[in-house]
Amino acid sequence: MKKTIIILTLLFFGLEPISAQSKETTLKEIRSEYKTIRNNMDFYIKRSSEIELNTTEGGHVTAYFDNDDLKLIEIIEFGETGKNITQYYFKNKKLFFAFDQQYRYNIPIYNEEFDSNKTTIIEDRYYFHKEKLFLWLDNDKNKVDLTLKANKMIGKKFVDYTKKLKHELKKEEKH
């Protein structure tokens, strides 16, 4: 009985998607790849797209390619009371990092009392391994609990959305 418990315990912990040590290694690799992409932005082919976004004031979708290799999709969505900038980073055609910034204005932009200096920015960072969310850092760089089903679903939504975006970009490329 004791052996069975030990074996089951080892199996359970051995099946964890990413061990703590490999999580740190993966995190270093992601941060390194992120820096490489950011440092090479001037060398990438930049394609703006007319993909329809769900926003009140419009938006932009820009994809960055190293030859035919997609490196980044940046989406800027404008609204009356803020804007949202989301960047999706890719390596080998797979999402490995997403950076989301929400700009919240003090008052709608069309109001005379609008003051850009009173804008608050909320940032979230999403780290993926084999397109599975393994780390989410909130605005205060605290880890978000990924054992909660709703939080796990966020990672899947990001991956699914980027697949849709890549499909839309390919469709537009053919036109």
N, C-alpha and C positions, 0 to 999 in steps of 0.2 A: 504494500500500500504506500509506504513511504517513497519507494522508487517511482511509483506511478505519479505521485504528487510532484516530485522533483522533475521528472521528465516533462510532465504537463506544464510546469512553471517555466522550464527552459524553452519549451516549444512556444509558449505564449509570448515570452519576452523576445525570443528569436524571430518571431513573425512580425514584430513591430516594423512598420514601413521603413523607418530610418532610425538607426541607433543614434544616441546622443553624439558619439564621436563622429560618425559619418554625417550627421546633421551639421556639425561645425565645419567639416570639410566641404560639404555641399554649399553651405552658406558662403564660405570663402570663394569658392568657384563662381557662384552667382554674382557676388560683389565684384569679382575680377572681370567677369564677362560684361557686366553692366558698365564698368569703367571703360573697358575697351570700346564698347559701342558708343558711349558718350564722347570719348576722345576722337572717334573717327567720323562723327556726324557730317563734317564738311566733305568727306570723301564718298558718302553714300549717294545713291540715286534717290531723289526725293519725288514722290508721286502724290499729288493731292487727288482726293476722290470726292465724288458727289453722292456718297452713300447717305441715304436718308437717316437722320437722327431724330430721336424723340425729344425735341427741345422747343421752347417757345420763341427763342431769338436766333435760331440757327446754330450752325457749328461747322467744324472742319475735321476732316479725316486726312491724315498725312501718313504715308507709309515710307519707310526708309529701307533701301536695298543695297546690299554689297553684291554687285552684279545681279543675279537672280535670287540671291539668298536674303529673305526677309529678316530684318534685324529688329525693327521697331514699328509699331503702329501707335500714332498719337491721335487722340480724339479730344477736341475742345468743343464743349457744348455751352452755349450762352443762354442765360435766362434773365428775367427781370431782376431777380434778387440774388444773383450769383452766377458763377460759371464753374464748370467742372473740367478738369484736365486729367485724362487717364492715359498712361503710357503702358503699352504691352511689349515686353522684350522677348525675343525669340533666339534660340540657338538650335540649329539642326531642325528647323521648322516647328519646334516645340516651345510653348510658353514656359519661361522659367522665372519671370518676375513681372509684377504689375505694380505701378506706382500711381496712386489716386490722390488728387488734390481737389478739395472742394473750397471754393472761394465764396464766402457769404457776405453780401453787402449789407451795410447798415440800413439801407432803404432802397426801394426800386431805383434802377438807373435813370429813369425818366424824371424822377423827383429832383427839384432844385437843391434839396438838402443832401443829395447823394454825396458821400465823401469817401473816395477810394482809400484814404488813410484809415478808415474805420472798418475795413474789410478784415474778416477773420479767415484764416486758412486752416483747414483740417486735412491732415495727410495720413494715408494708410499705405502700408507696404505689404505685398503678398508674395511669398516665396514658394516656388513649385519645384518638385522633384518628379521627373517623369510625368509631368502635367497633373500632379496631385499636390494640392495645397498642404504644405507641412509647417509653415510658419506665417502668421499674420501679426504684424506690429501695428498698433493703433497710433493715434496722433501723439501720444506721450511715449511712444516706442515700447509700450507694454505688450506682452504676448496676449493675444486673444485666444480664448479657450476653444480649441478645435474639436473637443470631444462633444460639444453641443451640435446636434444635427443641423440646426439652422446655419451655424458657422461653417460646417463642413460643406454645405450646399453652395456657399459663396464661391469656393474654389472651382466647383463643377460649373457654375454659371460663367465664371471668367473663361474657362477653357472652351466651353460651348460657344460663348459669344465671340471669342477670337477665331474659332473655326468658321463661324458665320461671316465675320469680317474678311477673313482670307478668301473665302468663296466669293464674296461680293467684289473684292479687289480683282480677282481673276476674271470675273464676268465683265467688269469695266475695262480691263486690259484688252479684252477681245474686241471691244467696240471701237 
